[in-house]
Amino acid sequence: MDAHLNDLLNGRGQEDRNESGSSTRAVHGGARRNKAFNSLTEPVVQTATYTFRDTQDLIDFMERKTWGDGDDREEYGRYGNPTVTAVERKLAALDGGDDAVLYSSGMNAVTSVLLTILPAGAHIIMTDDCYRRTRQFCLTYLKRFGIETSVVPMGDYEAMEAAIIPKKTRIIISESPTNPYLRIADIERVAALGKKHKVLTLIDSTFATPINQRPLDWGIDLVMHSATKYLSGHNDILVGVVTGRGDRIKALRDSRGVLGGVVDPHAAYLLDRGIKTLGVRMGQQNANALAVAQFLETHPAIERVWYPGLASHPDHAVAAEQMSGFGGVVTFEVKGDLKITSDFIDRLRIPYIAPSLGGVESLIEQPALMSYYEKTTEERLALGMKDNLVRFAVGIEDTDDLLEDLEQALSGVPVYQTHVRQLNDLWEKRFRT
């Protein structure tokens, strides 16, 4: 077997992982050839505790004498599990990191990272289009520990640098793409700022996945994914993951044993199964979303479309430079108010009305009602959430079916009906002439 591929399969070799194709890594990355019972798939080790042959075996374990290369041996399930470890190796290979650590959800991944690295009185910088629950944790919960957060406009790197407080700022956090406007961070620039000022950098790359974007390759320190989304791909588990350099991940894994945000081995198995088709799924979702975005951008019932694959997107040039695909989410505004937009969504036949994204099924939501229902229109507008805003998480359905469904649903929007009547009148006048 080729040495490079052999190292890939055993989860070793940064250079080897970078040279292998993303779908090859999704199927084989970090996997071992000799699994228990000669199983092809990763066995589910469903146990909360581990046994020792005798007292000497326990002593050897405690003194690390039995810890070989990649040894998955533990004494208690909160500290590790062979099924979980196998998936962590695969995710590290996918993201181009030395190691990865799984958490019980994407939010648990974020909160665990911050609780691990931040001392009392520290300072955080985050961009204003970050996930609202991440902002809430930083601005509300961490504030109780004397940790302050500066929120800077997405894309304003001068403001980001100006917000750095020497010897106090510990981390810069951004999503890329963001939710829901799909803004793209200039990852290389963020990484450079972090290195210049000796500040850690973290990118939430959930919307991109390692198929479309690998922030570690651009110098970012830590990458987080809500693996609930595209990585698992089937809307059936809650998992989070952080990848990065080995020493940083070891510290996070140690703290996970204290904070307790562990992953059930069966969920890890389902995640491993989902990851194997990640490249195929993302290829279809990238193509579907681009077709949907292009269709919507020219439709008379649509006010505006946000999709980084469109030249009209404010970060299109950056996205084209650092991404190999633009993702499966399209955000747009319907020409109409809250009710007109809701009626449009209700006429759709394929997508389900639901939060989240990344599964094989198309999901659609009106953020004003799904995520910000308790707020008034004025309060939502202050947060950049218009009543007519729609987030469409495109699945793997046939492209033509999705476009036809959008067309029939948009045909009921009043402004479109007016547009059609005007066209009919124009054609009738020309015909008479």
C-alpha positions, -999 to 999 in steps of 0.1 A, spaced: 0 0 0 12 35 -8 28 51 23 8 83 20 -25 64 18 -15 41 46 -8 71 69 -42 86 58 -60 55 67 -44 54 101 -51 91 108 -15 102 106 4 127 86 -8 163 81 7 165 46 -9 132 36 -43 143 47 -39 175 27 -30 156 -5 -59 132 -4 -93 140 -19 -121 151 4 -144 122 -5 -115 97 1 -110 113 35 -147 112 42 -148 74 36 -114 63 48 -99 92 69 -86 80 102 -100 45 98 -81 14 108 -79 -16 86 -81 -41 115 -112 -33 134 -127 -56 161 -141 -88 148 -128 -78 113 -158 -55 110 -159 -33 79 -179 -6 97 -167 10 130 -182 -12 158 -204 5 184 -187 0 217 -217 5 239 -202 7 274 -200 32 302 -169 16 319 -139 -6 310 -124 -35 328 -88 -45 337 -74 -81 336 -57 -77 370 -41 -51 392 -9 -50 372 -29 -42 340 -45 -13 359 -11 -1 371 4 -4 335 -26 16 322 -22 44 348 16 46 341 8 48 304 28 16 297 0 1 277 -8 33 257 5 25 222 0 46 191 -37 54 188 -46 33 218 -83 38 226 -81 22 261 -99 42 289 -112 34 323 -145 53 321 -168 63 293 -167 100 300 -130 101 292 -132 83 259 -149 57 237 -134 37 208 -163 45 185 -161 82 193 -123 82 189 -126 66 155 -149 94 143 -127 121 158 -98 107 138 -119 109 106 -130 145 113 -94 155 120 -84 140 86 -112 159 69 -104 193 83 -67 189 80 -61 190 117 -39 169 140 -68 159 162 -105 165 169 -128 163 199 -165 154 197 -192 171 219 -228 164 226 -240 193 204 -226 223 184 -235 247 212 -217 224 237 -186 226 215 -186 264 215 -193 268 252 -168 241 262 -140 257 241 -147 291 258 -150 277 293 -117 258 288 -95 286 274 -109 318 290 -97 330 325 -118 353 345 -116 389 332 -107 378 297 -119 395 265 -135 380 234 -140 395 199 -168 381 177 -185 392 145 -220 405 146 -235 379 123 -226 350 146 -252 325 157 -275 342 181 -271 315 208 -233 319 206 -237 357 211 -262 351 239 -237 328 257 -208 353 254 -228 385 261 -249 371 290 -235 340 306 -197 347 303 -203 383 315 -211 368 349 -175 357 351 -162 391 343 -155 381 306 -163 409 282 -173 405 246 -168 430 218 -190 426 188 -176 440 155 -192 443 121 -187 413 98 -160 422 73 -146 452 91 -111 439 99 -99 474 110 -126 473 137 -116 438 146 -80 448 151 -89 479 170 -110 459 194 -80 438 205 -70 445 241 -33 436 246 -28 407 272 -66 405 277 -81 395 244 -79 357 242 -99 346 211 -115 360 179 -147 341 168 -164 342 135 -187 321 114 -181 316 77 -206 314 61 -227 332 87 -264 326 96 -286 337 79 -269 362 55 -241 339 45 -213 364 49 -179 351 43 -149 359 66 -116 366 50 -101 337 69 -65 344 60 -69 379 73 -85 368 105 -57 343 110 -31 369 104 -46 392 130 -46 364 155 -10 356 149 1 392 150 -15 398 184 -10 363 198 -48 358 200 -65 324 193 -88 323 163 -119 301 159 -141 297 128 -175 281 130 -175 263 96 -208 245 100 -224 259 68 -193 252 47 -182 217 59 -146 205 52 -158 198 16 -162 235 8 -137 251 31 -108 242 54 -99 272 77 -70 253 93 -53 255 59 -55 293 60 -39 295 95 -69 294 118 -63 278 152 -96 260 159 -125 250 136 -159 242 150 -188 224 133 -223 216 145 -220 181 132 -258 178 136 -260 195 103 -241 185 71 -216 162 86 -243 138 99 -266 147 71 -298 131 82 -314 153 109 -313 124 135 -285 132 160 -270 161 179 -232 164 178 -205 190 178 -168 189 169 -137 210 172 -106 203 152 -71 218 154 -35 213 166 -29 183 188 -19 202 220 -50 224 218 -73 195 212 -58 175 241 -66 204 265 -102 204 252 -105 166 255 -93 168 291 -118 195 299 -146 175 283 -140 149 309 -148 175 335 -175 195 318 -192 162 307 -204 171 272 -197 136 258 -212 119 228 -231 86 229 -213 59 209 -244 51 189 -246 88 178 -209 87 169 -216 56 148 -244 74 130 -222 104 124 -195 82 110 -220 66 86 -233 101 75 -198 114 69 -191 87 44 -215 103 19 -206 139 28 -188 146 -5 -217 132 -26 -244 151 -6 -225 184 -6 -219 182 -43 -257 179 -49 -265 205 -23 -240 230 -37 -254 225 -72 -290 228 -60 -285 259 -39 -266 277 -68 -295 269 -92 -321 280 -66 -302 313 -59 -298 320 -97 -335 313 -102 -347 335 -73 -324 364 -82 -343 370 -115 -378 363 -102 -401 394 -100 -415 383 -66 -381 383 -49 -366 414 -34 -331 402 -28 -310 370 -26 -280 363 -4 -258 335 -17 -220 336 -18 -220 319 -52 -237 350 -68 -217 379 -80 -242 402 -62 -232 388 -28 -209 413 -9 -183 386 -2 -184 367 -35 -148 375 -43 -135 362 -10 -158 331 -12 -145 323 -47 -109 325 -34 -111 303 -3 -141 280 -10 -145 251 -34 -183 252 -31 -207 278 -18 -230 256 4 -265 245 5 -283 275 21 -300 303 2 -314 333 20 -338 357 3 -365 383 8 -400 380 -7 -417 411 -20 -443 414 7 -450 415 44 -450 389 71 -483 372 60 -475 373 23 -442 356 30 -458 330 53 -484 322 26 -456 317 1 -439 292 24 -472 274 31 -477 269 -7 -444 250 -10 -447 212 -14 -412 199 -10 -394 216 19 -405 211 54 -410 241 77 -384 235 103 -352 249 119 -318 235 113 -301 226 80 -277 202 63 -299 171 60 -310 154 28 -344 169 31 -350 206 21 -360 227 51 -374 263 50 -380 288 77 -391 324 82 -367 336 109 -392 363 121 -415 334 132 -390 306 138 -362 322 158 -375 356 167 -412 350 173 -412 367 208 -398 400 194 -417 428 177 -411 438 141 -391 468 153 -370 446 175 -364 421 147 -354 449 123 -328 462 148 -313 427 146 -314 427 108 -343 402 107 -370 414 83 -405 400 83 -401 389 47 -368 371 52 -366 334 43 -338 309 48 -340 279 25 -317 250 35 -317 230 2 -316 192 3 -305 167 -23 -338 165 -42 -338 169 -80 -330 204 -90 -359 208 -115 -384 197 -88 -371 223 -64 -373 251 -90 -408 240 -102 -420 240 -66 -406 275 -60 -422 288 -92 -457 275 -83 -454 289 -47 -442 323 -59 -470 326 -85 -493 333 -56 -474 363 -44 -495 394 -51 -467 414 -67 -460 386 -91 -497 383 -100 -497 420 -108 -465 416 -128 -482 388 -149 -513 409 -155 -492 438 -167 -474 415 -191 -506 400 -203 -520 436 -209 -489 445 -228 -490 415 -250 -527 421 -256 -521 457 -267 -493 446 -290 -515 419 -305 -543 444 -311 -519 469 -327 
